[in-house]
Amino acid sequence: MGAKLQPDSLSARYQITGLEGGFIAVNDQRWFESIVLSGSLAPQPWVVSVEESLQPSHFQDLIGHEPDILLIGTGTQQVFVHPSIWSDVCREASVGIEFMTSAAACRTFNLLASENRRVVLATLLPGAQAPYWQPGNLVKE
């Protein structure tokens, strides 16, 4: 069952308006792939190759959008990427980072974007797993 999200405020140019296992809706336009967006940045595909593991460069690309906080949606399960992959990049840019399920990341994005916070969301589709996040890159729970 999917969820239709209704933001209280449309102060951000882009809002998540719905999500299900097969899509994320931004301003009622459905995206059938993982995306990156901010309150003022139009959605773009979030391309991370299945053949490679996450690298600091993936986070540098996201930080290039100049957020104060970076939200990483990890699909249906919360996954923590090992800090050795992202901590130096985020610390140097003074950017906070949070890893959460894609549904939680979308809700958090809407809240922060409605407050005109500088937030960037990079999320897998809600029904996706993170197959390309190699075990060596993950923090064991």
A tleap script that builds the chain and sets N, CA, C and O, in Angstrom:
source leaprc.protein.ff14SB
mol = sequence {
  NMET GLY ALA LYS LEU GLN PRO ASP SER LEU
  SER ALA ARG TYR GLN ILE THR GLY LEU GLU
  GLY GLY PHE ILE ALA VAL ASN ASP GLN ARG
  TRP PHE GLU SER ILE VAL LEU SER GLY SER
  LEU ALA PRO GLN PRO TRP VAL VAL SER VAL
  GLU GLU SER LEU GLN PRO SER HIE PHE GLN
  ASP LEU ILE GLY HIE GLU PRO ASP ILE LEU
  LEU ILE GLY THR GLY THR GLN GLN VAL PHE
  VAL HIE PRO SER ILE TRP SER ASP VAL CYS
  ARG GLU ALA SER VAL GLY ILE GLU PHE MET
  THR SER ALA ALA ALA CYS ARG THR PHE ASN
  LEU LEU ALA SER GLU ASN ARG ARG VAL VAL
  LEU ALA THR LEU LEU PRO GLY ALA GLN ALA
  PRO TYR TRP GLN PRO GLY ASN LEU VAL LYS
  CGLU
}
set mol.1.N position { 0.836 -1.160 0.000 }
set mol.1.CA position { 0.000 0.000 0.000 }
set mol.1.C position { 0.888 1.232 0.000 }
set mol.1.O position { 1.847 1.297 0.769 }
set mol.2.N position { 0.590 2.207 -0.843 }
set mol.2.CA position { 1.375 3.428 -0.959 }
set mol.2.C position { 0.836 4.518 -0.068 }
set mol.2.O position { -0.228 4.388 0.537 }
set mol.3.N position { 1.575 5.569 -0.001 }
set mol.3.CA position { 1.187 6.712 0.822 }
set mol.3.C position { 1.143 7.950 -0.034 }
set mol.3.O position { 2.040 8.170 -0.848 }
set mol.4.N position { 0.138 8.751 0.128 }
set mol.4.CA position { 0.025 10.046 -0.532 }
set mol.4.C position { 0.370 11.077 0.520 }
set mol.4.O position { -0.326 11.199 1.528 }
set mol.5.N position { 1.437 11.818 0.294 }
set mol.5.CA position { 1.888 12.805 1.262 }
set mol.5.C position { 1.334 14.170 0.889 }
set mol.5.O position { 1.371 14.559 -0.278 }
set mol.6.N position { 0.832 14.884 1.856 }
set mol.6.CA position { 0.291 16.209 1.643 }
set mol.6.C position { 1.032 17.208 2.517 }
set mol.6.O position { 0.799 17.263 3.725 }
set mol.7.N position { 1.927 18.003 1.923 }
set mol.7.CA position { 2.645 18.986 2.734 }
set mol.7.C position { 1.713 20.094 3.200 }
set mol.7.O position { 0.779 20.472 2.493 }
set mol.8.N position { 1.973 20.611 4.399 }
set mol.8.CA position { 1.197 21.721 4.934 }
set mol.8.C position { 1.539 23.022 4.243 }
set mol.8.O position { 0.702 23.920 4.143 }
set mol.9.N position { 2.763 23.125 3.766 }
set mol.9.CA position { 3.241 24.355 3.163 }
set mol.9.C position { 3.945 24.020 1.867 }
set mol.9.O position { 4.694 23.045 1.794 }
set mol.10.N position { 3.710 24.817 0.853 }
set mol.10.CA position { 4.385 24.611 -0.410 }
set mol.10.C position { 5.459 25.677 -0.619 }
set mol.10.O position { 5.687 26.115 -1.747 }
set mol.11.N position { 6.117 26.093 0.461 }
set mol.11.CA position { 7.152 27.111 0.344 }
set mol.11.C position { 8.346 26.603 -0.452 }
set mol.11.O position { 9.040 27.403 -1.079 }
set mol.12.N position { 8.604 25.317 -0.446 }
set mol.12.CA position { 9.677 24.747 -1.259 }
set mol.12.C position { 9.143 24.521 -2.666 }
set mol.12.O position { 7.976 24.173 -2.851 }
set mol.13.N position { 9.985 24.716 -3.628 }
set mol.13.CA position { 9.584 24.548 -5.022 }
set mol.13.C position { 9.271 23.095 -5.349 }
set mol.13.O position { 8.378 22.806 -6.146 }
set mol.14.N position { 10.023 22.170 -4.718 }
set mol.14.CA position { 9.829 20.744 -4.962 }
set mol.14.C position { 9.506 20.042 -3.658 }
set mol.14.O position { 10.177 20.245 -2.646 }
set mol.15.N position { 8.472 19.214 -3.690 }
set mol.15.CA position { 8.032 18.439 -2.534 }
set mol.15.C position { 7.755 17.004 -2.976 }
set mol.15.O position { 7.349 16.765 -4.114 }
set mol.16.N position { 7.974 16.062 -2.078 }
set mol.16.CA position { 7.568 14.671 -2.319 }
set mol.16.C position { 6.063 14.621 -2.075 }
set mol.16.O position { 5.601 14.954 -0.984 }
set mol.17.N position { 5.303 14.211 -3.074 }
set mol.17.CA position { 3.847 14.178 -2.938 }
set mol.17.C position { 3.298 12.757 -2.880 }
set mol.17.O position { 2.095 12.571 -2.696 }
set mol.18.N position { 4.147 11.766 -3.031 }
set mol.18.CA position { 3.697 10.389 -2.903 }
set mol.18.C position { 4.856 9.430 -3.101 }
set mol.18.O position { 5.865 9.771 -3.718 }
set mol.19.N position { 4.698 8.226 -2.570 }
set mol.19.CA position { 5.701 7.200 -2.799 }
set mol.19.C position { 5.082 5.834 -2.608 }
set mol.19.O position { 4.226 5.619 -1.750 }
set mol.20.N position { 5.542 4.928 -3.432 }
set mol.20.CA position { 5.178 3.520 -3.345 }
set mol.20.C position { 6.423 2.741 -3.695 }
set mol.20.O position { 7.464 3.329 -3.987 }
set mol.21.N position { 6.331 1.424 -3.669 }
set mol.21.CA position { 7.492 0.603 -3.964 }
set mol.21.C position { 8.099 0.851 -5.319 }
set mol.21.O position { 9.307 0.681 -5.486 }
set mol.22.N position { 7.304 1.248 -6.297 }
set mol.22.CA position { 7.803 1.400 -7.657 }
set mol.22.C position { 8.048 2.820 -8.110 }
set mol.22.O position { 8.566 3.024 -9.207 }
set mol.23.N position { 7.693 3.822 -7.299 }
set mol.23.CA position { 7.915 5.198 -7.733 }
set mol.23.C position { 7.987 6.154 -6.550 }
set mol.23.O position { 7.561 5.851 -5.436 }
set mol.24.N position { 8.548 7.326 -6.847 }
set mol.24.CA position { 8.542 8.473 -5.947 }
set mol.24.C position { 7.890 9.598 -6.745 }
set mol.24.O position { 8.282 9.848 -7.885 }
set mol.25.N position { 6.908 10.276 -6.170 }
set mol.25.CA position { 6.259 11.396 -6.858 }
set mol.25.C position { 6.794 12.707 -6.297 }
set mol.25.O position { 6.787 12.932 -5.087 }
set mol.26.N position { 7.252 13.557 -7.192 }
set mol.26.CA position { 7.713 14.897 -6.838 }
set mol.26.C position { 6.794 15.874 -7.563 }
set mol.26.O position { 6.719 15.883 -8.792 }
set mol.27.N position { 6.091 16.701 -6.777 }
set mol.27.CA position { 5.103 17.620 -7.342 }
set mol.27.C position { 4.145 16.865 -8.272 }
set mol.27.O position { 3.812 17.336 -9.360 }
set mol.28.N position { 3.720 15.708 -7.830 }
set mol.28.CA position { 2.784 14.826 -8.522 }
set mol.28.C position { 3.326 14.197 -9.808 }
set mol.28.O position { 2.571 13.543 -10.527 }
set mol.29.N position { 4.601 14.376 -10.110 }
set mol.29.CA position { 5.225 13.704 -11.249 }
set mol.29.C position { 5.943 12.463 -10.728 }
set mol.29.O position { 6.787 12.548 -9.836 }
set mol.30.N position { 5.595 11.312 -11.295 }
set mol.30.CA position { 6.182 10.056 -10.832 }
set mol.30.C position { 7.568 9.823 -11.433 }
set mol.30.O position { 7.796 10.012 -12.628 }
set mol.31.N position { 8.484 9.405 -10.554 }
set mol.31.CA position { 9.834 9.017 -10.945 }
set mol.31.C position { 9.977 7.533 -10.641 }
set mol.31.O position { 9.685 7.089 -9.530 }
set mol.32.N position { 10.422 6.774 -11.620 }
set mol.32.CA position { 10.544 5.330 -11.488 }
set mol.32.C position { 12.004 4.903 -11.329 }
set mol.32.O position { 12.395 3.805 -11.726 }
set mol.33.N position { 12.785 5.786 -10.747 }
set mol.33.CA position { 14.202 5.516 -10.504 }
set mol.33.C position { 14.611 6.281 -9.250 }
set mol.33.O position { 13.886 7.156 -8.777 }
set mol.34.N position { 15.758 5.947 -8.733 }
set mol.34.CA position { 16.280 6.644 -7.571 }
set mol.34.C position { 16.626 8.071 -7.965 }
set mol.34.O position { 17.077 8.319 -9.084 }
set mol.35.N position { 16.412 9.022 -7.038 }
set mol.35.CA position { 16.559 10.434 -7.388 }
set mol.35.C position { 17.364 11.226 -6.359 }
set mol.35.O position { 17.597 10.784 -5.233 }
set mol.36.N position { 17.776 12.411 -6.795 }
set mol.36.CA position { 18.382 13.444 -5.960 }
set mol.36.C position { 17.554 14.696 -6.171 }
set mol.36.O position { 17.207 15.029 -7.305 }
set mol.37.N position { 17.229 15.400 -5.081 }
set mol.37.CA position { 16.556 16.681 -5.222 }
set mol.37.C position { 16.747 17.517 -3.966 }
set mol.37.O position { 17.153 17.024 -2.914 }
set mol.38.N position { 16.441 18.799 -4.114 }
set mol.38.CA position { 16.410 19.707 -2.969 }
set mol.38.C position { 15.154 20.543 -3.118 }
set mol.38.O position { 14.392 20.366 -4.068 }
set mol.39.N position { 14.939 21.450 -2.184 }
set mol.39.CA position { 13.755 22.303 -2.271 }
set mol.39.C position { 13.747 23.170 -3.510 }
set mol.39.O position { 12.682 23.592 -3.961 }
set mol.40.N position { 14.926 23.448 -4.075 }
set mol.40.CA position { 15.013 24.296 -5.263 }
set mol.40.C position { 15.649 23.599 -6.464 }
set mol.40.O position { 15.713 24.179 -7.548 }
set mol.41.N position { 16.117 22.365 -6.288 }
set mol.41.CA position { 16.752 21.597 -7.358 }
set mol.41.C position { 15.755 20.593 -7.920 }
set mol.41.O position { 15.214 19.768 -7.185 }
set mol.42.N position { 15.518 20.666 -9.208 }
set mol.42.CA position { 14.615 19.709 -9.847 }
set mol.42.C position { 15.146 18.293 -9.663 }
set mol.42.O position { 16.360 18.090 -9.612 }
set mol.43.N position { 14.258 17.320 -9.563 }
set mol.43.CA position { 14.702 15.934 -9.404 }
set mol.43.C position { 15.618 15.514 -10.557 }
set mol.43.O position { 15.419 15.881 -11.715 }
set mol.44.N position { 16.620 14.736 -10.186 }
set mol.44.CA position { 17.558 14.173 -11.148 }
set mol.44.C position { 17.758 12.711 -10.787 }
set mol.44.O position { 17.632 12.346 -9.618 }
set mol.45.N position { 18.064 11.873 -11.757 }
set mol.45.CA position { 18.370 10.481 -11.412 }
set mol.45.C position { 19.593 10.424 -10.491 }
set mol.45.O position { 20.568 11.148 -10.691 }
set mol.46.N position { 19.525 9.553 -9.483 }
set mol.46.CA position { 20.691 9.303 -8.633 }
set mol.46.C position { 21.340 8.055 -9.181 }
set mol.46.O position { 20.865 6.945 -8.945 }
set mol.47.N position { 22.412 8.231 -9.905 }
set mol.47.CA position { 23.063 7.129 -10.599 }
set mol.47.C position { 24.272 6.668 -9.800 }
set mol.47.O position { 25.272 7.377 -9.686 }
set mol.48.N position { 24.162 5.498 -9.264 }
set mol.48.CA position { 25.273 4.826 -8.610 }
set mol.48.C position { 25.327 3.446 -9.233 }
set mol.48.O position { 24.371 2.678 -9.129 }
set mol.49.N position { 26.427 3.128 -9.875 }
set mol.49.CA position { 26.552 1.890 -10.614 }
set mol.49.C position { 26.425 0.672 -9.706 }
set mol.49.O position { 26.960 0.650 -8.597 }
set mol.50.N position { 25.721 -0.326 -10.186 }
set mol.50.CA position { 25.566 -1.572 -9.444 }
set mol.50.C position { 26.917 -2.267 -9.276 }
set mol.50.O position { 27.129 -2.994 -8.305 }
set mol.51.N position { 27.824 -2.043 -10.221 }
set mol.51.CA position { 29.108 -2.729 -10.189 }
set mol.51.C position { 30.098 -2.134 -9.188 }
set mol.51.O position { 31.089 -2.780 -8.844 }
set mol.52.N position { 29.848 -0.943 -8.729 }
set mol.52.CA position { 30.813 -0.311 -7.837 }
set mol.52.C position { 30.210 -0.085 -6.453 }
set mol.52.O position { 28.993 -0.010 -6.289 }
set mol.53.N position { 31.076 0.020 -5.485 }
set mol.53.CA position { 30.607 0.350 -4.148 }
set mol.53.C position { 30.618 1.872 -4.007 }
set mol.53.O position { 31.235 2.576 -4.806 }
set mol.54.N position { 29.940 2.356 -3.000 }
set mol.54.CA position { 29.916 3.793 -2.769 }
set mol.54.C position { 31.317 4.298 -2.460 }
set mol.54.O position { 32.089 3.649 -1.754 }
set mol.55.N position { 31.622 5.448 -2.992 }
set mol.55.CA position { 32.917 6.083 -2.824 }
set mol.55.C position { 32.711 7.498 -2.289 }
set mol.55.O position { 31.604 8.028 -2.383 }
set mol.56.N position { 33.740 8.117 -1.735 }
set mol.56.CA position { 33.611 9.513 -1.299 }
set mol.56.C position { 33.126 10.435 -2.419 }
set mol.56.O position { 32.432 11.416 -2.153 }
set mol.57.N position { 33.483 10.130 -3.659 }
set mol.57.CA position { 33.059 10.985 -4.782 }
set mol.57.C position { 31.537 11.038 -4.925 }
set mol.57.O position { 30.996 12.054 -5.360 }
set mol.58.N position { 30.839 9.956 -4.565 }
set mol.58.CA position { 29.376 9.985 -4.618 }
set mol.58.C position { 28.828 11.041 -3.664 }
set mol.58.O position { 27.865 11.736 -3.987 }
set mol.59.N position { 29.438 11.159 -2.498 }
set mol.59.CA position { 28.992 12.143 -1.512 }
set mol.59.C position { 29.455 13.545 -1.892 }
set mol.59.O position { 28.749 14.517 -1.628 }
set mol.60.N position { 30.631 13.665 -2.507 }
set mol.60.CA position { 31.091 14.967 -2.991 }
set mol.60.C position { 30.130 15.528 -4.023 }
set mol.60.O position { 29.842 16.724 -4.021 }
set mol.61.N position { 29.630 14.665 -4.913 }
set mol.61.CA position { 28.660 15.107 -5.917 }
set mol.61.C position { 27.412 15.679 -5.248 }
set mol.61.O position { 26.898 16.716 -5.667 }
set mol.62.N position { 26.928 15.001 -4.208 }
set mol.62.CA position { 25.731 15.471 -3.504 }
set mol.62.C position { 25.990 16.773 -2.761 }
set mol.62.O position { 25.139 17.662 -2.743 }
set mol.63.N position { 27.146 16.886 -2.157 }
set mol.63.CA position { 27.505 18.093 -1.412 }
set mol.63.C position { 27.704 19.273 -2.354 }
set mol.63.O position { 27.624 20.426 -1.928 }
set mol.64.N position { 27.961 18.999 -3.624 }
set mol.64.CA position { 28.075 20.059 -4.625 }
set mol.64.C position { 26.818 20.904 -4.739 }
set mol.64.O position { 26.865 22.018 -5.262 }
set mol.65.N position { 25.691 20.386 -4.254 }
set mol.65.CA position { 24.428 21.138 -4.260 }
set mol.65.C position { 24.312 22.076 -3.053 }
set mol.65.O position { 23.298 22.752 -2.885 }
set mol.66.N position { 25.344 22.112 -2.222 }
set mol.66.CA position { 25.481 23.020 -1.079 }
set mol.66.C position { 24.385 22.885 -0.013 }
set mol.66.O position { 23.768 23.877 0.374 }
set mol.67.N position { 24.147 21.667 0.455 }
set mol.67.CA position { 23.158 21.511 1.531 }
set mol.67.C position { 23.776 21.790 2.898 }
set mol.67.O position { 24.996 21.781 3.064 }
set mol.68.N position { 22.909 22.035 3.864 }
set mol.68.CA position { 23.325 22.019 5.269 }
set mol.68.C position { 23.192 20.606 5.813 }
set mol.68.O position { 23.924 20.195 6.713 }
set mol.69.N position { 22.229 19.865 5.241 }
set mol.69.CA position { 22.010 18.477 5.657 }
set mol.69.C position { 21.735 17.629 4.424 }
set mol.69.O position { 21.060 18.053 3.486 }
set mol.70.N position { 22.269 16.437 4.456 }
set mol.70.CA position { 22.121 15.474 3.382 }
set mol.70.C position { 21.338 14.288 3.924 }
set mol.70.O position { 21.738 13.672 4.912 }
set mol.71.N position { 20.230 13.972 3.280 }
set mol.71.CA position { 19.402 12.821 3.664 }
set mol.71.C position { 19.628 11.715 2.643 }
set mol.71.O position { 19.499 11.933 1.439 }
set mol.72.N position { 19.965 10.535 3.130 }
set mol.72.CA position { 20.187 9.386 2.253 }
set mol.72.C position { 19.094 8.359 2.530 }
set mol.72.O position { 19.049 7.773 3.612 }
set mol.73.N position { 18.219 8.142 1.562 }
set mol.73.CA position { 17.167 7.132 1.665 }
set mol.73.C position { 17.712 5.805 1.171 }
set mol.73.O position { 18.174 5.700 0.035 }
set mol.74.N position { 17.657 4.793 2.024 }
set mol.74.CA position { 18.319 3.514 1.727 }
set mol.74.C position { 17.360 2.404 1.317 }
set mol.74.O position { 17.691 1.226 1.453 }
set mol.75.N position { 16.180 2.757 0.819 }
set mol.75.CA position { 15.226 1.735 0.405 }
set mol.75.C position { 14.327 1.329 1.551 }
set mol.75.O position { 13.965 2.154 2.389 }
set mol.76.N position { 13.966 0.048 1.588 }
set mol.76.CA position { 13.010 -0.427 2.582 }
set mol.76.C position { 13.607 -0.638 3.963 }
set mol.76.O position { 12.881 -0.680 4.956 }
set mol.77.N position { 14.922 -0.770 4.030 }
set mol.77.CA position { 15.578 -0.981 5.317 }
set mol.77.C position { 16.605 0.113 5.549 }
set mol.77.O position { 17.271 0.566 4.618 }
set mol.78.N position { 16.725 0.528 6.793 }
set mol.78.CA position { 17.744 1.512 7.127 }
set mol.78.C position { 19.113 0.854 7.051 }
set mol.78.O position { 19.347 -0.191 7.657 }
set mol.79.N position { 20.003 1.472 6.308 }
set mol.79.CA position { 21.361 0.971 6.122 }
set mol.79.C position { 22.311 2.110 6.463 }
set mol.79.O position { 22.094 3.249 6.050 }
set mol.80.N position { 23.345 1.809 7.203 }
set mol.80.CA position { 24.341 2.810 7.555 }
set mol.80.C position { 25.606 2.542 6.753 }
set mol.80.O position { 26.235 1.494 6.902 }
set mol.81.N position { 25.972 3.488 5.909 }
set mol.81.CA position { 27.213 3.379 5.149 }
set mol.81.C position { 28.363 3.689 6.098 }
set mol.81.O position { 28.266 4.605 6.914 }
set mol.82.N position { 29.440 2.936 5.996 }
set mol.82.CA position { 30.573 3.097 6.902 }
set mol.82.C position { 31.104 4.537 6.848 }
set mol.82.O position { 31.292 5.084 5.762 }
set mol.83.N position { 31.345 5.146 8.003 }
set mol.83.CA position { 31.808 6.541 8.043 }
set mol.83.C position { 33.096 6.798 7.256 }
set mol.83.O position { 33.332 7.929 6.830 }
set mol.84.N position { 33.920 5.795 7.058 }
set mol.84.CA position { 35.155 6.015 6.300 }
set mol.84.C position { 34.858 6.450 4.865 }
set mol.84.O position { 35.722 7.025 4.202 }
set mol.85.N position { 33.643 6.181 4.381 }
set mol.85.CA position { 33.260 6.530 3.017 }
set mol.85.C position { 32.822 7.988 2.918 }
set mol.85.O position { 33.103 8.647 1.918 }
set mol.86.N position { 32.135 8.502 3.943 }
set mol.86.CA position { 31.526 9.826 3.835 }
set mol.86.C position { 31.989 10.855 4.868 }
set mol.86.O position { 31.810 12.051 4.639 }
set mol.87.N position { 32.568 10.447 5.980 }
set mol.87.CA position { 32.784 11.394 7.084 }
set mol.87.C position { 33.740 12.530 6.742 }
set mol.87.O position { 33.465 13.677 7.095 }
set mol.88.N position { 34.845 12.254 6.072 }
set mol.88.CA position { 35.787 13.325 5.738 }
set mol.88.C position { 35.145 14.350 4.807 }
set mol.88.O position { 35.300 15.556 4.997 }
set mol.89.N position { 34.427 13.863 3.805 }
set mol.89.CA position { 33.783 14.745 2.839 }
set mol.89.C position { 32.758 15.648 3.535 }
set mol.89.O position { 32.736 16.858 3.308 }
set mol.90.N position { 31.929 15.067 4.364 }
set mol.90.CA position { 30.882 15.843 5.050 }
set mol.90.C position { 31.478 16.796 6.083 }
set mol.90.O position { 31.016 17.928 6.226 }
set mol.91.N position { 32.488 16.346 6.791 }
set mol.91.CA position { 33.115 17.201 7.804 }
set mol.91.C position { 33.765 18.420 7.151 }
set mol.91.O position { 33.611 19.539 7.638 }
set mol.92.N position { 34.489 18.210 6.052 }
set mol.92.CA position { 35.151 19.317 5.360 }
set mol.92.C position { 34.148 20.345 4.853 }
set mol.92.O position { 34.445 21.539 4.836 }
set mol.93.N position { 32.976 19.902 4.446 }
set mol.93.CA position { 31.950 20.808 3.926 }
set mol.93.C position { 31.000 21.297 5.014 }
set mol.93.O position { 30.107 22.096 4.733 }
set mol.94.N position { 31.175 20.833 6.251 }
set mol.94.CA position { 30.269 21.171 7.366 }
set mol.94.C position { 28.821 20.820 7.041 }
set mol.94.O position { 27.906 21.616 7.250 }
set mol.95.N position { 28.641 19.614 6.529 }
set mol.95.CA position { 27.312 19.123 6.150 }
set mol.95.C position { 26.932 17.965 7.060 }
set mol.95.O position { 27.714 17.034 7.253 }
set mol.96.N position { 25.722 18.029 7.621 }
set mol.96.CA position { 25.195 16.907 8.383 }
set mol.96.C position { 24.665 15.848 7.435 }
set mol.96.O position { 24.271 16.156 6.311 }
set mol.97.N position { 24.655 14.608 7.883 }
set mol.97.CA position { 24.177 13.511 7.037 }
set mol.97.C position { 23.363 12.549 7.881 }
set mol.97.O position { 23.712 12.261 9.026 }
set mol.98.N position { 22.279 12.056 7.309 }
set mol.98.CA position { 21.409 11.088 7.980 }
set mol.98.C position { 21.078 9.973 7.004 }
set mol.98.O position { 20.746 10.230 5.847 }
set mol.99.N position { 21.170 8.725 7.473 }
set mol.99.CA position { 20.774 7.553 6.698 }
set mol.99.C position { 19.471 7.034 7.290 }
set mol.99.O position { 19.381 6.819 8.499 }
set mol.100.N position { 18.466 6.831 6.451 }
set mol.100.CA position { 17.170 6.343 6.929 }
set mol.100.C position { 16.461 5.641 5.785 }
set mol.100.O position { 16.903 5.704 4.637 }
set mol.101.N position { 15.359 4.971 6.102 }
set mol.101.CA position { 14.591 4.344 5.029 }
set mol.101.C position { 14.174 5.430 4.047 }
set mol.101.O position { 14.130 6.608 4.400 }
set mol.102.N position { 13.871 5.038 2.828 }
set mol.102.CA position { 13.462 6.021 1.825 }
set mol.102.C position { 12.178 6.738 2.235 }
set mol.102.O position { 12.049 7.942 2.015 }
set mol.103.N position { 11.230 6.017 2.826 }
set mol.103.CA position { 9.986 6.660 3.260 }
set mol.103.C position { 10.261 7.714 4.335 }
set mol.103.O position { 9.721 8.818 4.271 }
set mol.104.N position { 11.088 7.382 5.308 }
set mol.104.CA position { 11.426 8.346 6.367 }
set mol.104.C position { 12.202 9.524 5.792 }
set mol.104.O position { 11.981 10.665 6.198 }
set mol.105.N position { 13.107 9.262 4.852 }
set mol.105.CA position { 13.884 10.338 4.237 }
set mol.105.C position { 12.975 11.301 3.473 }
set mol.105.O position { 13.189 12.513 3.503 }
set mol.106.N position { 11.962 10.764 2.790 }
set mol.106.CA position { 11.025 11.619 2.050 }
set mol.106.C position { 10.202 12.486 2.994 }
set mol.106.O position { 10.001 13.672 2.729 }
set mol.107.N position { 9.727 11.914 4.084 }
set mol.107.CA position { 8.967 12.706 5.064 }
set mol.107.C position { 9.832 13.794 5.677 }
set mol.107.O position { 9.395 14.935 5.830 }
set mol.108.N position { 11.062 13.436 6.028 }
set mol.108.CA position { 11.983 14.397 6.628 }
set mol.108.C position { 12.329 15.500 5.632 }
set mol.108.O position { 12.403 16.674 5.995 }
set mol.109.N position { 12.537 15.117 4.383 }
set mol.109.CA position { 12.815 16.104 3.341 }
set mol.109.C position { 11.687 17.123 3.258 }
set mol.109.O position { 11.943 18.327 3.245 }
set mol.110.N position { 10.443 16.656 3.201 }
set mol.110.CA position { 9.308 17.581 3.087 }
set mol.110.C position { 9.277 18.559 4.252 }
set mol.110.O position { 9.049 19.753 4.058 }
set mol.111.N position { 9.502 18.066 5.443 }
set mol.111.CA position { 9.489 18.932 6.622 }
set mol.111.C position { 10.588 19.992 6.530 }
set mol.111.O position { 10.324 21.183 6.694 }
set mol.112.N position { 11.818 19.553 6.267 }
set mol.112.CA position { 12.937 20.495 6.223 }
set mol.112.C position { 12.825 21.466 5.047 }
set mol.112.O position { 13.130 22.650 5.190 }
set mol.113.N position { 12.394 20.976 3.896 }
set mol.113.CA position { 12.241 21.856 2.729 }
set mol.113.C position { 11.142 22.891 2.963 }
set mol.113.O position { 11.261 24.031 2.515 }
set mol.114.N position { 10.071 22.500 3.664 }
set mol.114.CA position { 8.985 23.454 3.940 }
set mol.114.C position { 9.438 24.565 4.881 }
set mol.114.O position { 8.834 25.637 4.926 }
set mol.115.N position { 10.516 24.301 5.639 }
set mol.115.CA position { 11.095 25.312 6.524 }
set mol.115.C position { 12.206 26.100 5.816 }
set mol.115.O position { 12.942 26.859 6.446 }
set mol.116.N position { 12.311 25.906 4.495 }
set mol.116.CA position { 13.339 26.555 3.676 }
set mol.116.C position { 14.757 26.214 4.121 }
set mol.116.O position { 15.674 27.022 3.972 }
set mol.117.N position { 14.927 25.025 4.664 }
set mol.117.CA position { 16.266 24.546 5.041 }
set mol.117.C position { 16.985 24.088 3.776 }
set mol.117.O position { 16.346 23.649 2.820 }
set mol.118.N position { 18.280 24.187 3.771 }
set mol.118.CA position { 19.081 23.735 2.633 }
set mol.118.C position { 19.348 22.245 2.804 }
set mol.118.O position { 20.331 21.839 3.423 }
set mol.119.N position { 18.457 21.448 2.247 }
set mol.119.CA position { 18.501 20.001 2.396 }
set mol.119.C position { 18.551 19.362 1.016 }
set mol.119.O position { 17.876 19.807 0.088 }
set mol.120.N position { 19.359 18.312 0.891 }
set mol.120.CA position { 19.413 17.514 -0.335 }
set mol.120.C position { 19.023 16.097 0.036 }
set mol.120.O position { 19.515 15.535 1.015 }
set mol.121.N position { 18.133 15.530 -0.761 }
set mol.121.CA position { 17.680 14.153 -0.596 }
set mol.121.C position { 18.241 13.317 -1.742 }
set mol.121.O position { 18.083 13.671 -2.910 }
set mol.122.N position { 18.887 12.225 -1.409 }
set mol.122.CA position { 19.310 11.219 -2.388 }
set mol.122.C position { 18.691 9.918 -1.908 }
set mol.122.O position { 19.023 9.424 -0.831 }
set mol.123.N position { 17.791 9.366 -2.711 }
set mol.123.CA position { 17.045 8.211 -2.218 }
set mol.123.C position { 16.850 7.137 -3.270 }
set mol.123.O position { 16.649 7.413 -4.453 }
set mol.124.N position { 16.918 5.905 -2.795 }
set mol.124.CA position { 16.530 4.761 -3.607 }
set mol.124.C position { 15.010 4.716 -3.649 }
set mol.124.O position { 14.349 5.295 -2.787 }
set mol.125.N position { 14.461 4.045 -4.625 }
set mol.125.CA position { 13.016 3.836 -4.634 }
set mol.125.C position { 12.617 3.169 -3.322 }
set mol.125.O position { 13.375 2.355 -2.796 }
set mol.126.N position { 11.441 3.496 -2.781 }
set mol.126.CA position { 11.044 2.951 -1.475 }
set mol.126.C position { 11.075 1.439 -1.395 }
set mol.126.O position { 11.363 0.903 -0.325 }
set mol.127.N position { 10.791 0.722 -2.477 }
set mol.127.CA position { 10.781 -0.733 -2.434 }
set mol.127.C position { 12.117 -1.365 -2.748 }
set mol.127.O position { 12.231 -2.590 -2.789 }
set mol.128.N position { 13.131 -0.545 -2.969 }
set mol.128.CA position { 14.435 -1.054 -3.395 }
set mol.128.C position { 15.295 -1.468 -2.216 }
set mol.128.O position { 15.116 -0.998 -1.092 }
set mol.129.N position { 16.202 -2.332 -2.493 }
set mol.129.CA position { 17.280 -2.657 -1.578 }
set mol.129.C position { 18.516 -1.933 -2.104 }
set mol.129.O position { 18.474 -1.353 -3.188 }
set mol.130.N position { 19.560 -1.960 -1.387 }
set mol.130.CA position { 20.794 -1.306 -1.812 }
set mol.130.C position { 21.801 -2.366 -2.255 }
set mol.130.O position { 22.763 -2.623 -1.531 }
set mol.131.N position { 21.611 -2.989 -3.423 }
set mol.131.CA position { 22.465 -4.102 -3.821 }
set mol.131.C position { 23.902 -3.694 -4.088 }
set mol.131.O position { 24.805 -4.525 -3.992 }
set mol.132.N position { 24.130 -2.442 -4.418 }
set mol.132.CA position { 25.473 -2.012 -4.766 }
set mol.132.C position { 26.264 -1.547 -3.561 }
set mol.132.O position { 27.437 -1.201 -3.696 }
set mol.133.N position { 25.666 -1.529 -2.408 }
set mol.133.CA position { 26.399 -1.115 -1.219 }
set mol.133.C position { 27.083 -2.341 -0.658 }
set mol.133.O position { 26.492 -3.130 0.078 }
set mol.134.N position { 28.322 -2.478 -1.019 }
set mol.134.CA position { 29.111 -3.648 -0.692 }
set mol.134.C position { 29.200 -3.838 0.822 }
set mol.134.O position { 29.248 -2.854 1.561 }
set mol.135.N position { 29.221 -5.080 1.292 }
set mol.135.CA position { 29.270 -5.332 2.731 }
set mol.135.C position { 30.408 -4.615 3.452 }
set mol.135.O position { 30.239 -4.223 4.607 }
set mol.136.N position { 31.548 -4.432 2.815 }
set mol.136.CA position { 32.662 -3.737 3.447 }
set mol.136.C position { 32.390 -2.274 3.711 }
set mol.136.O position { 33.090 -1.645 4.505 }
set mol.137.N position { 31.372 -1.717 3.047 }
set mol.137.CA position { 31.036 -0.303 3.194 }
set mol.137.C position { 29.957 -0.071 4.243 }
set mol.137.O position { 29.622 1.078 4.534 }
set mol.138.N position { 29.419 -1.115 4.805 }
set mol.138.CA position { 28.279 -0.967 5.704 }
set mol.138.C position { 28.687 -1.148 7.150 }
set mol.138.O position { 29.613 -1.894 7.468 }
set mol.139.N position { 27.984 -0.459 8.008 }
set mol.139.CA position { 28.179 -0.607 9.442 }
set mol.139.C position { 27.230 -1.686 9.917 }
set mol.139.O position { 26.034 -1.624 9.635 }
set mol.140.N position { 27.727 -2.648 10.614 }
set mol.140.CA position { 26.875 -3.722 11.112 }
set mol.140.C position { 26.067 -3.206 12.293 }
set mol.140.O position { 26.582 -2.504 13.163 }
set mol.141.N position { 24.791 -3.571 12.302 }
set mol.141.CA position { 23.911 -3.114 13.388 }
set mol.141.C position { 24.077 -3.964 14.614 }
set mol.141.O position { 23.416 -3.724 15.625 }
savepdb mol mol.pdb
quit
